[in-house]
Amino acid sequence: MGPYGTPPSTGAHADRPDDPSRQPPYAPPAGGPSYPSEGPPQSGLSYPSGQPYQAAPPGGAYSGGPGYPGGTPYPAYPGDDRSRQQGGGLGTAALVLGIVSLFLLVVCGLGALTAIVGLILGIAAVVKNSNRGRAWVGIALSVLTLIIAVVVLSWFYSKVGDCLNLPPEFQQRCIQEKFGGQFTP
């Protein structure tokens, strides 16, 4: 039986020792260079170029760095600049506060406070060049919230302003008449 489970070759090339079908699998080609087996370097052995074998440096480290033979690793991808993203939370915080301030203004009237904080954080993010797009949207939402708050407060004061000059016992009745409803304290 020949290598790889094939029948032995017969014919014109059966008597030749360099016939590939007569060699064991994974054997070096006949007439080619022979290499030493794995293991510690032996004295008197050399590479095919004639240079002697050398042992690995102590600790297994090569000139390329600890644990890796060769040169330095590939440089980072040009678009992967992590230093640019530091401080990016300011722009995101300004955007979130701008959105939340609109909601809080409608729900409980505290949106003006979060809008002021969002405006300050948005300006700081633009100055630091950190997530400028989000910062500008946060600034716009915060300014919109403050404008809405000023309009609502000025409308409310124009309706209720006259009632505030009355004595306390008549203020509630005046406010009820202005808004056309019954309010109980």
N, C-alpha and C positions, 0 to 999 in steps of 0.2 A: 504494500500500500504506500503511495507517495504522500507528499505533504498535502494538507487540506483535505485528506480523505479521498484523494483521486487515485486511480490505479497507476502503477508505475508506468513510466513512459517507455514505449517501445518504438523502434524504428531507427532512423539514421542518426539521431542525436542521443540515443540511449547510453552510449559508451562515453560520452563527454563528461568530465567532472564539473565543468562550469555551467552545465545545463541548469537553468533555474528550477526545474521540476525536481532535481536531485538534491537540492539544498534544503536544510531544515527551515521551517518558517522563522522569520525574524532574525535570520543570520545575516551577517554583513556579506556584501557581494564578494565573490571570489576574486582575489587579486587586489582588492581595495585595502585602505588602511584599517588597521585593527586598533580599537580603543580599549583602554584598561577598564576593568569592571569597577563598579561603585565601591567606595571605601576610602580609607585614608590614603593620601598620596604616597607612592612608593618611590624610593630613591632610584634614579636612573631613568625614570619615565619622562616623556616629554610630549608636547602637543605635536601634531603633524608638521607644524611650521618649524619645529626644532627648539622652541622655547620650553624650559622646564616647568613642570607643574608647581603651583604655589598653594600653600594652605590658606584658608580663609583667615582674615584678620581676627584678633581676639574679640569675642562678644558677637561675632557674626555680622558686624556692621561693615558695610561697604562705603565707598566714597560718596555714594548718592545720598546718604542719610541713614538714619537708624532703621534697619530692617528692609530697606529697599535698595537694590542695586541700581546703578545708572544715575541719570541726572535728576534734576528737580521735577516735581509733578507739573502737570499742565497748569497754566494760569487760569484765574477765574474768568467766567464768561463776562464779556464787556457790559452787558445789561444787568449784571448781578451786583450792583453797587450797594452793599448793605449800609454803608455810612450815610447814604442819602435818606434812608428811611428812619434814621434816629430822630426822635422828636415828632414823628408823624402823628402821634396821639393828640396833639393840640388841634390840628385841623379836624380830626374826627370828633373830638370832644365839642368843638364849636358847632359842627353840623348836628350832633345829637342834641345839644342844648337848644339849638334853634328850632328843631322839630318838637322837642318836649315843651318848649316855652309856648308855642302856639296851642298845644293841647291843654296845658295848664291854665292858660289865659281864659279859654272857653269854659273849662271845668270849674276852677276855683278862684281865678283871678290872680294867682301867684306867678303867672307866666312872665310878667314884667321883670321880676327878680332874676329868673333864669335867663331871660333875654339879655339882661345887662352882663351877666357872667359870660354868656355865649359870645357876646360882642367883644368883650375884652380878650377872651381866648382866641377868637377868630383873628383879631388884629395882631395878637402876639404870634400866631401861626403864620400869617402873611409876612411879618417882619423877619421871622426865622426861616422863611422859605420852606415850610413844612406842610405838606399836603395842601397846597394853595387852593386847589379846586374845591376841596371840601370846606376849607376855611372861608372862601368867598361865599359859598352857598349858606354856610352857617351864619355869616355876617348878614347876608340878605334876609334870612328868616328871622334873625334876632331884631333887625331894624323894622321889618314888617310887623312883628309882634309888638314892638314899642309904639309904632304908629297906630296900630289898632287900639292899644291900651290908652293912648292919649286921646284918640277920637271918642272912645267909649266913656272915659272919665269926663271929658269936656261936655259931652252930651248929657251925662248924668248930672253934672254940676249945674248945667243950664236949666234942667228940669227941677232940681231940688234946691238950688242956690237961694231962692226966695224964702224957702221954708226954714232955712237955717237961721234967719234973722228973727224968727218968731220965738216966743217963750217956749220952754221945753214941753209944756202940756199941749200946745197947739201944733208942734212940729209933726207928730205922727199923723194927725188928721190932715195936715197940709200935704204930706207925702202921699197919703192914700188918695187924696183928690187928684194930685198931679198924675199918678200912674193908673188911676181908675180901678183900684182893687182894694180888697180888705187885707191888711197885714196885722197879724197878732204878734205881740212881743214875746 
